[in-house]
Amino acid sequence: MMFLKPGYNVQFAVENYFIIDTYLSNDRTDYNTLKPLVDKHLLNTGVNLKELIADSGYCSEVGLRYLENKDIQPFIKLQEHELQKTRKYKNNIGKYFNMNKLK
């Protein structure tokens, strides 16, 4: 017998240690919650963000393009940041960041 638990993804927007906005989603990843949270913040406050800091869970091409179109400077850790530090990754010439080593 299998039991399913309801799963919710709660997002908090924080500035100077204060929660300034929240967003509740049933999406299991953070990829798809960045845009709705930023849109909700803009709707509630009328304030356009200049910068956004987030962890690597928010790093997606769609999210980064959205922030670029809104002229918001993202400070988001790349998904492969920790992998890029490993010897195996650095020696893999098939990775984009290592292609300049072929010269």
GIJOKA-V383186 format. One record per backbone hydrogen bond with DSSP energy under -0.5 kcal/mol. CO is the residue of the C=O (numbers start at 1). NH is the residue of the N-H. Records with the same first field share a line. If there is no record, write none. Layout:
BEGIN
CO: NH ; NH
END
This chain:
BEGIN
8: 10
9: 11 ; 25
11: 23
12: 14
13: 20 ; 21
15: 18
18: 15 ; 20
21: 13
23: 11
25: 9
30: 33 ; 34
31: 34
33: 37
34: 38
35: 39
36: 40
37: 41
38: 42
39: 43
40: 44
41: 45
42: 46
46: 48
50: 73
52: 75
54: 77
55: 58
56: 59
58: 60
60: 64
61: 65
62: 66
63: 67
64: 68
65: 69
66: 70
67: 72
68: 71
71: 73
72: 74
73: 52
75: 54
78: 81
80: 84
82: 85
83: 86
86: 90
87: 91
89: 92
91: 93
92: 95
95: 98 ; 99
96: 99
98: 101
99: 102
100: 103
END
